[in-house]
Amino acid sequence: MKTNTLTMPSDISAKNTSQNIITILMLAWPIMLSQFLQTILGIVDIYFISMLESNELLAAISYGNGVLDVTIAAAQFVVIGSLATISRRVGANDITGAEKMASQGILLAFLTGGVFLSFLYFRGNSFLYLFGARGEILEYGASYLKILAFATPFIFFNLTSRGILQAKGDTFTPMIVFCGMNILNIFFNYIFIFGIGFIPEFGYKGAALGTVAANLIGSCSLVFLLEKKFFHSSLWQAYKKYKIILKDLWTIIRIGSFAMVQGIARPITALLMYSIANNVSLVAITAFGIGGRMIGLVFITIMGLTQAMSVLTGQNLGRGDIDSVEKYGRDGLKFAFVNMLIFFVPFFIFAEQTMSVFTNDPEVIAEGVSYFRIVYPCIFLVIFPAIYGGIFMGSGDTAPPMVASLVANLGFKYPFARYFANHLELGANWVWLGIGLSVLVEMIIIVLWYRKGKWKTKKV
């Protein structure tokens, strides 16, 4: 094998603010574009389903997509563990070590993806029932999940492959794949939902079929790219060379398990919030489904910045440059704040017009406006968990973001909303307030933990 299989990126040590932001953006913008199309996909799905003129279907798809969000978050179990260990080895110019960790990460992705496939196919209806889906919402949601389950092994592999390529500083190549995959997903969803030519009309199930087809094609593309850009050999040859290395698998699991718990806390809580909103009214859960997907646009930049900070942190710590990590963190916060200001316009000032794109129901619109105007002011604070969380993940110290997320989402958000909205019967606005205040709780915890500085000496 060639000795230059992996090459160090250009100088990534921190400089002045403008240059640091440019460096962050160079890594982040491909991730942002991929995330943008992924978010648009969710919004387009809701728009397509809204054309079927059924609030029950909209609620069911919101539940189903909530479970998909949990699956994607659970994939961080492999993704973050792989990214943190590989980026450290790339920073230290340990080519063999990076390849070994990548091969183990891919193996783990397929194994865990298969477990999720089985669970969602056979027990997806019980999962939905647990989170409050009943009647037609449960029936539609369970049918949707049975099809969507077949996408999970490909989702795990695709996200892990993207993390592997990003760990060496290549965010552009996976961006091309994920952009193409999301465009295909939108195309497939339309033709499968409404039918065209010889393809029959599958209705709401077509959205799940489109997701499976697009992820399958994406996986085929990523196999080719990994072999060409990372291993410079077939995946099979890589496994013959490195085989199963239990020590490395455990390292990925140890780091990734905290990230997984952190990742699933928010979508799991979102499903719990669906159940609370569902108990309030069908109007509330419909507004929550639409509003939640729209708020996802905010996290386009945030997700890109988090991943960029992970890569920059891992590689700089691999070189022993702690000062650069701290400088990138400060400048990343500045850029993230500007992003939050931009989205203040559609989600606060023009909240009614934003909701009107997806529904003509005046009650749903009014509830959605309340959701935006209560939740969004607190969403500004998410910049701290995003930037500092990226630093923690890149350092391999994934426990603090997990604790912050668990306390904020399961320890505060859910019980707060359940008590005020359900027990005291004060309505959906208390659900929205619980969502907003939970971000404040998460921000306080993550800032305090970051300032302790233990991430600076974490060994992976």
Secondary structure as the mmCIF struct_conf table of DSSP 4:
data_model
#
loop_
_struct_conf.conf_type_id
_struct_conf.id
_struct_conf.beg_label_comp_id
_struct_conf.beg_label_asym_id
_struct_conf.beg_label_seq_id
_struct_conf.end_label_comp_id
_struct_conf.end_label_asym_id
_struct_conf.end_label_seq_id
TURN_TY1_P TURN_TY1_P1 THR A 3 ASN A 4
BEND BEND1 THR A 5 LEU A 6
HELX_LH_PP_P HELX_LH_PP_P1 MET A 8 PRO A 9
BEND BEND2 SER A 10 SER A 10
HELX_LH_PP_P HELX_LH_PP_P2 ASP A 11 ASP A 11
BEND BEND3 ASN A 16 ASN A 16
HELX_RH_AL_P HELX_RH_AL_P1 THR A 17 SER A 50
TURN_TY1_P TURN_TY1_P2 MET A 51 LEU A 52
HELX_RH_AL_P HELX_RH_AL_P2 ASN A 55 ALA A 74
TURN_TY1_P TURN_TY1_P3 ALA A 75 ALA A 75
HELX_RH_AL_P HELX_RH_AL_P3 GLN A 76 GLY A 91
TURN_TY1_P TURN_TY1_P4 ALA A 92 ASN A 93
HELX_RH_AL_P HELX_RH_AL_P4 ILE A 95 LEU A 130
TURN_TY1_P TURN_TY1_P5 PHE A 131 GLY A 132
HELX_RH_AL_P HELX_RH_AL_P5 GLY A 135 LEU A 148
HELX_RH_3T_P HELX_RH_3T_P1 ALA A 149 ALA A 151
HELX_RH_AL_P HELX_RH_AL_P6 THR A 152 ALA A 167
TURN_TY1_P TURN_TY1_P6 LYS A 168 GLY A 169
HELX_RH_AL_P HELX_RH_AL_P7 PHE A 172 PHE A 194
STRN STRN1 ILE A 196 ILE A 196
TURN_TY1_P TURN_TY1_P7 GLY A 197 PHE A 198
STRN STRN2 ILE A 199 ILE A 199
HELX_LH_PP_P HELX_LH_PP_P3 PRO A 200 GLU A 201
TURN_TY1_P TURN_TY1_P8 GLY A 203 TYR A 204
HELX_RH_AL_P HELX_RH_AL_P8 LYS A 205 LEU A 226
HELX_RH_PI_P HELX_RH_PI_P1 GLU A 227 PHE A 231
BEND BEND4 HIS A 232 SER A 233
HELX_RH_AL_P HELX_RH_AL_P9 LEU A 235 TYR A 242
HELX_RH_AL_P HELX_RH_AL_P10 LEU A 246 VAL A 280
HELX_RH_AL_P HELX_RH_AL_P11 LEU A 282 ILE A 295
HELX_RH_3T_P HELX_RH_3T_P2 GLY A 296 VAL A 298
HELX_RH_AL_P HELX_RH_AL_P12 PHE A 299 GLY A 318
TURN_TY1_P TURN_TY1_P9 ARG A 319 GLY A 320
HELX_RH_AL_P HELX_RH_AL_P13 ILE A 322 PHE A 344
HELX_RH_PI_P HELX_RH_PI_P2 VAL A 345 ILE A 349
TURN_TY1_P TURN_TY1_P10 PHE A 350 PHE A 350
HELX_RH_AL_P HELX_RH_AL_P14 ALA A 351 SER A 356
TURN_TY1_P TURN_TY1_P11 VAL A 357 PHE A 358
HELX_RH_AL_P HELX_RH_AL_P15 PRO A 362 ILE A 379
HELX_RH_3T_P HELX_RH_3T_P3 PHE A 380 VAL A 382
HELX_RH_AL_P HELX_RH_AL_P16 ILE A 383 SER A 395
TURN_TY1_P TURN_TY1_P12 GLY A 396 GLY A 396
HELX_RH_AL_P HELX_RH_AL_P17 ALA A 399 LEU A 406
HELX_RH_PI_P HELX_RH_PI_P3 VAL A 407 LYS A 413
HELX_RH_AL_P HELX_RH_AL_P18 TYR A 414 ALA A 417
HELX_RH_PI_P HELX_RH_PI_P4 ARG A 418 HIS A 423
BEND BEND5 LEU A 424 LEU A 424
TURN_TY1_P TURN_TY1_P13 ALA A 428 ALA A 428
HELX_RH_AL_P HELX_RH_AL_P19 ASN A 429 LYS A 452
HELX_RH_3T_P HELX_RH_3T_P4 LYS A 454 THR A 457
#
